[in-house]
Amino acid sequence: MKDRLLSIDVLRGMTIFFMIIVNTPGTWDYVYAPLRHAKWHGCTPTDLVFPFFLFIVGVSMAMSLHKITSQTNFDAASRSALIGKILKRTCLIFLVGLLLNWFPFYHKHISDLRILGVLQRIALAYGGAGILVVLILGRLKIVFAAIVILLGYWVLLAMGGGTDPFSLEGNLATWFDPKVLGESHVYKGFGIPFDPEGLVSTIPGVAHVMIGYLIGVYGILDKKNACSPIRGLTYVLLGGIALTAVGLIWDNAFPINKPLWTSSYVLYTCGLASILLAALMYIIDVQKFTKWTYVFRVFGLNPLVSYALSGLFVKLMITVFKSDGGNAYAALYKTVFQPLLGNYAGSFGFAISYTLFIWFFAWLLYRKGTVIKL
C-alpha cells in the first residue's frame, strides 16, 4: 500500500507545483494563454489545477478516514472525536488563509479584509466533506449525497439568480456573498464584488472532495482492487471517463465555470483528475518508473505549507520590501527576467524560478521527513 500511495503524493505535489506557477508570473500583463484562467465560462489548463488539488484532498481523505470508520469498534464516541479533529483542522487551515490575506497586518484595516480565498475554500470543502462522510458512512449513501448536492446546486443557481442566472452579474453568489460577508470583505478582481471562492460556490466544493473520496475508496481501498493495481487503476480510469463525459454533457445546460464552481465543472475536472491519477498509478505504482517524481514528491509531503509559504513570500516582496519607489517583486522581474528573456518568457521564467525557490524550503522539510499538517 505504501508504494501505491506514491502516485497520490505525486499528484498532490504536481498540483501545488502548478498552483504556484500560475499564481506568480513576473507580471500579469504577459502571461501565456494556457496559464490564464477562462474569463467566465469554459476551462483552460490553469482552471484544472485547483480542482485537481481538491480532488486529491478527497482521495487522501479516503486513506485516512476509511481506515478509522471501517473499524468494528467505530461507535458514537469515536465518531464525535473524529468530527472534532476534522473541525479543528478545518479551522486551522481557514485561519492560516485568513491571516495570509491580512499579512503584514499594518497595510490593511480589518474592515477591508477579504475573508475567503484558496486555503479557506480547501478548509471548508474538506471540513464539509469530512463531516458528511463520517456522519453518513456507507459508499452508496455518500454517492447519493454527492449527487443531491450537485443537482441541488444547479437548481439553487438556476432558480435563485436573475434572468441570466449563470452570468457574473446575475448569479446568486454575486448577490448572496456580499450580503452575508459585506462588500468590503469580498474579492473585487472581476470588477464587481464577487468571490470565486465564496460561500455559495463552496457548496459544490464539498461534493468535489466527496467524489475524490469515493474514487479513493472504490478504486484504491476496495479489497479486490487493493490486491490488484491494474484492476484498481482500471476502476479509477473508467470512473474518470464517466465523470468527464457527464460533465461535458451537463455543460450544455449548466456551463462549466470555475468562478461559480458549477456542478458540470466539478464532474469534468474530477473526471480528468481521475484519468491523470490512473495514468500515474500505472507509471509509478505498476511500472515503478519513479525517478522523475522527486520534484513533485517534495511538494507532496507538505503541500499546504508550501502553498502558504509561496503566498507569504509574495506578500513580503510586494508590501514589505520596496525598491526604487516600487516593490521588490516587480523590480526583480523588470531588472533580471525581462531583460534576459523578454516579456512572456521572462514572466514565465520568473514563475518557474519562484516555484523552485519555494521548493527549496519544501525540500528542507522533505529530507528530514518532517510533515507539517495544517
C-alpha positions in Angstrom: 0.0 0.0 0.0 2.9 2.4 0.7 4.1 2.2 -2.9 0.6 2.7 -4.2 0.3 5.9 -2.2 3.3 7.3 -4.1 1.1 8.2 -7.1 -1.2 10.1 -4.8 1.7 12.0 -3.3 3.0 12.9 -6.8 -0.4 14.2 -8.0 -0.7 16.2 -4.8 2.8 17.7 -5.4 2.1 18.4 -9.1 -1.0 20.4 -8.2 1.0 22.6 -5.7 3.8 23.0 -8.2 1.5 24.3 -10.9 -0.7 26.3 -8.5 2.4 28.3 -7.5 3.5 28.8 -11.1 0.1 30.1 -12.3 -0.2 32.4 -9.2 3.2 34.1 -9.5 4.0 35.3 -13.1 6.6 38.1 -13.3 3.8 40.3 -14.5 0.1 39.7 -15.2 0.5 41.8 -18.4 2.4 39.0 -20.0 1.1 35.5 -19.3 0.9 32.7 -21.9 -2.7 31.8 -22.7 -2.7 28.3 -21.2 -1.6 29.9 -17.9 -4.6 32.2 -17.8 -8.0 31.4 -16.3 -11.0 31.4 -18.6 -12.7 34.8 -18.4 -16.0 33.2 -17.3 -17.5 30.1 -18.9 -15.0 27.5 -20.2 -11.9 25.8 -18.8 -8.2 26.4 -19.6 -5.4 24.1 -18.3 -4.9 26.6 -15.4 -8.5 26.1 -14.4 -7.7 22.4 -13.8 -5.0 22.9 -11.2 -7.1 23.9 -8.1 -9.9 21.4 -8.7 -7.3 18.7 -9.1 -6.0 19.6 -5.6 -9.4 19.4 -4.1 -9.9 16.1 -5.8 -6.7 14.7 -4.3 -7.8 16.1 -0.9 -10.7 13.7 -1.2 -8.6 10.8 -2.2 -6.2 11.4 0.7 -9.2 11.6 3.0 -10.2 8.2 1.9 -6.8 6.9 3.0 -7.2 8.4 6.5 -10.9 8.3 7.3 -11.7 4.9 5.8 -9.2 3.2 8.0 -10.9 4.6 11.1 -14.6 4.5 10.0 -14.3 0.9 8.8 -13.2 -0.4 12.2 -15.7 -2.6 14.0 -15.4 -0.5 17.2 -16.3 2.8 15.5 -19.0 3.9 17.8 -20.7 7.3 18.6 -17.8 8.4 20.8 -15.3 7.6 18.0 -17.5 9.5 15.5 -17.6 12.6 17.8 -13.9 12.5 18.3 -13.2 12.2 14.6 -15.5 15.1 13.8 -13.7 17.2 16.4 -10.4 16.5 14.7 -11.9 17.4 11.3 -13.3 20.7 12.6 -10.0 21.5 14.3 -8.1 21.1 11.1 -10.7 23.0 9.1 -10.4 26.0 11.5 -6.6 25.9 11.3 -6.4 25.9 7.5 -9.1 28.6 7.3 -7.2 30.7 9.9 -3.9 30.4 8.0 -5.6 31.5 4.8 -7.3 34.5 6.6 -4.0 35.6 8.1 -2.3 35.4 4.8 -4.9 37.7 3.3 -4.3 40.1 6.1 -0.5 39.9 6.3 1.6 42.0 7.0 -1.4 43.3 9.0 -0.4 47.0 9.2 -1.1 47.7 5.5 -4.8 46.8 5.5 -7.5 47.6 8.0 -9.6 44.6 9.2 -12.7 46.3 7.8 -11.3 45.8 4.3 -10.0 42.3 4.8 -11.1 39.6 2.3 -12.4 36.8 4.3 -12.3 33.9 1.8 -9.6 32.6 -0.5 -8.0 29.4 -1.8 -7.0 28.0 1.6 -10.3 28.9 3.0 -12.1 27.0 0.2 -9.9 24.0 0.8 -10.7 24.2 4.6 -14.5 24.5 4.1 -14.7 21.8 1.3 -12.5 19.4 3.3 -14.5 20.1 6.5 -17.9 19.8 4.9 -17.0 16.6 3.0 -15.2 15.0 6.0 -18.1 15.6 8.4 -20.7 14.3 5.9 -18.6 11.1 5.2 -18.3 10.4 8.9 -22.0 11.1 9.6 -23.3 9.2 6.6 -21.0 6.2 6.3 -21.7 3.7 3.5 -20.4 4.2 0.0 -23.8 4.3 -1.8 -25.1 6.8 0.7 -22.1 9.1 0.1 -22.7 8.7 -3.7 -26.3 9.7 -3.2 -25.3 12.7 -1.0 -22.8 14.0 -3.6 -25.4 13.7 -6.4 -28.0 15.6 -4.3 -25.5 18.4 -3.6 -24.6 18.8 -7.3 -28.2 18.7 -8.5 -29.3 20.9 -5.7 -26.6 23.5 -6.5 -27.8 23.5 -10.1 -31.4 24.2 -9.0 -30.2 26.8 -6.5 -28.4 28.9 -9.1 -30.9 28.4 -11.8 -33.8 29.4 -9.6 -32.1 31.9 -7.3 -30.4 34.1 -9.9 -31.7 36.8 -12.3 -32.7 36.5 -15.9 -29.2 35.2 -16.7 -28.5 33.1 -13.6 -25.1 31.9 -14.7 -23.7 35.3 -15.6 -21.3 37.3 -13.5 -23.9 40.0 -12.6 -26.9 37.7 -12.5 -25.9 34.7 -10.4 -27.0 34.1 -6.8 -23.5 34.2 -5.4 -22.9 37.8 -6.6 -25.9 38.8 -4.5 -25.6 36.5 -1.5 -21.9 36.6 -0.6 -21.5 40.4 -0.4 -24.8 40.5 1.6 -23.5 38.0 4.2 -19.8 38.9 4.2 -20.0 42.5 3.4 -18.8 44.0 0.1 -15.5 45.2 1.6 -14.7 41.6 2.6 -15.3 40.1 -0.9 -12.9 39.7 -3.9 -13.2 42.5 -6.5 -10.9 41.2 -9.2 -13.9 40.8 -11.6 -14.8 44.5 -11.4 -17.7 43.9 -9.0 -17.8 42.4 -5.6 -17.8 38.7 -6.5 -15.8 36.0 -4.7 -14.7 33.0 -6.8 -14.0 31.2 -3.5 -17.3 32.4 -2.0 -19.8 30.8 0.3 -22.3 29.8 -2.3 -19.8 28.1 -4.6 -18.3 26.2 -1.7 -21.4 24.0 -1.7 -20.3 22.0 -4.8 -16.8 22.2 -3.5 -17.9 19.8 -0.7 -19.2 17.4 -3.3 -15.9 17.8 -5.2 -14.0 16.4 -2.2 -16.5 13.7 -1.7 -16.0 12.5 -5.3 -12.3 12.3 -4.6 -13.1 10.3 -1.5 -15.3 7.9 -3.5 -12.6 7.4 -6.2 -10.1 6.5 -3.4 -12.5 4.1 -1.7 -13.7 2.3 -4.8 -10.6 2.4 -6.9 -7.8 2.1 -4.3 -9.1 0.8 -1.0 -11.6 -1.8 -2.2 -10.2 -5.2 -1.1 -10.3 -6.6 -4.7 -8.6 -3.5 -6.2 -6.0 -3.2 -3.4 -4.7 -6.7 -4.3 -4.5 -5.8 -8.0 -3.0 -2.5 -9.0 -4.2 -3.0 -12.6 -7.8 -3.6 -11.5 -7.7 -0.6 -9.2 -6.4 1.8 -11.8 -8.9 0.5 -14.3 -11.7 1.5 -11.9 -10.2 4.9 -11.5 -9.8 5.3 -15.2 -13.3 4.2 -16.1 -14.7 6.4 -13.3 -12.7 9.3 -14.7 -14.0 8.8 -18.2 -17.6 8.6 -17.0 -17.3 11.7 -14.9 -15.7 13.7 -17.7 -18.4 12.6 -20.2 -21.2 13.6 -17.8 -19.6 16.9 -17.1 -19.3 17.7 -20.8 -22.9 16.7 -21.4 -24.1 18.8 -18.4 -22.2 21.8 -19.8 -24.9 22.3 -22.3 -27.4 23.1 -19.5 -25.1 24.2 -16.7 -22.0 25.7 -18.1 -18.5 24.6 -17.0 -17.4 27.6 -14.9 -14.6 27.8 -12.4 -15.7 31.1 -10.6 -19.1 29.6 -10.0 -17.6 26.1 -9.4 -20.6 24.7 -11.3 -21.6 21.1 -11.0 -20.6 20.3 -14.6 -17.2 21.8 -13.7 -16.9 19.5 -10.7 -17.6 16.4 -12.7 -15.4 17.4 -15.6 -12.4 18.3 -13.5 -12.8 15.3 -11.2 -13.0 13.1 -14.2 -9.8 14.5 -15.7 -8.1 14.2 -12.4 -9.1 10.6 -12.1 -7.8 9.9 -15.6 -4.5 11.5 -14.6 -4.4 9.6 -11.4 -4.9 6.3 -13.2 -2.0 7.2 -15.6 0.2 8.0 -12.6 -0.8 4.7 -10.9 0.3 2.8 -14.0 3.5 4.7 -14.5 4.6 4.9 -10.8 2.8 2.0 -9.0 2.8 -0.6 -11.7 5.8 0.1 -13.9 7.8 1.5 -10.9 9.1 4.4 -13.0 9.7 6.8 -10.1 12.9 8.7 -10.6 11.2 11.7 -12.4 8.8 12.1 -9.5 11.2 13.5 -7.0 10.4 17.2 -7.6 6.7 16.6 -7.1 7.2 14.2 -4.1 8.9 17.0 -2.2 5.9 19.3 -2.6 3.5 16.4 -2.0 4.8 15.8 1.6 3.9 19.3 2.8 1.5 20.8 0.1 -0.5 23.3 2.1 2.6 24.6 4.0 4.3 25.0 0.6 1.4 26.9 -0.8 1.0 29.1 2.2 4.8 29.9 2.1 4.5 30.9 -1.5 1.8 33.4 -0.6 3.8 34.7 2.4 6.9 35.5 0.4 4.9 37.2 -2.3 3.3 39.4 0.3 6.7 40.2 1.8 8.1 41.2 -1.7 5.2 43.4 -2.5 4.3 45.1 0.8 7.5 45.0 2.9 10.5 45.0 0.6 10.4 48.1 -1.6 12.7 49.0 -4.4 13.0 52.4 -6.1 9.6 53.5 -5.2 8.1 50.2 -6.3 8.1 46.7 -4.8 10.8 44.0 -4.9 8.5 41.6 -6.8 8.1 43.9 -9.8 11.7 45.1 -9.6 13.1 41.5 -9.8 11.1 40.8 -12.9 12.0 44.1 -14.6 15.7 44.1 -13.8 16.5 40.4 -14.2 14.0 38.3 -16.0 12.5 40.7 -18.6 15.9 41.9 -19.9 17.3 38.4 -20.1 14.2 36.5 -21.5 11.8 39.2 -22.8 8.2 39.8 -21.8 6.4 36.5 -21.9 9.3 34.2 -21.4 10.6 36.4 -18.7 7.3 36.4 -16.9 7.1 32.6 -17.1 10.8 32.3 -16.1 10.1 34.3 -13.0 7.2 32.0 -12.1 9.4 28.9 -12.6 12.2 30.4 -10.6 9.9 31.4 -7.7 8.3 28.0 -7.6 11.8 26.4 -7.3 12.6 28.9 -4.6 9.6 27.7 -2.6 10.5 24.1 -3.5 13.9 24.5 -1.7 12.1 25.2 1.6 9.8 22.2 1.0 12.9 20.1 0.3 14.4 21.1 3.6 11.4 19.5 5.3 11.3 16.6 2.9 14.9 15.5 3.5 14.2 15.4 7.3 10.9 13.6 6.8 9.1 16.5 8.6 5.4 16.7 7.9 3.6 19.9 9.0 -0.1 19.3 8.9 -2.3 22.3 8.6 
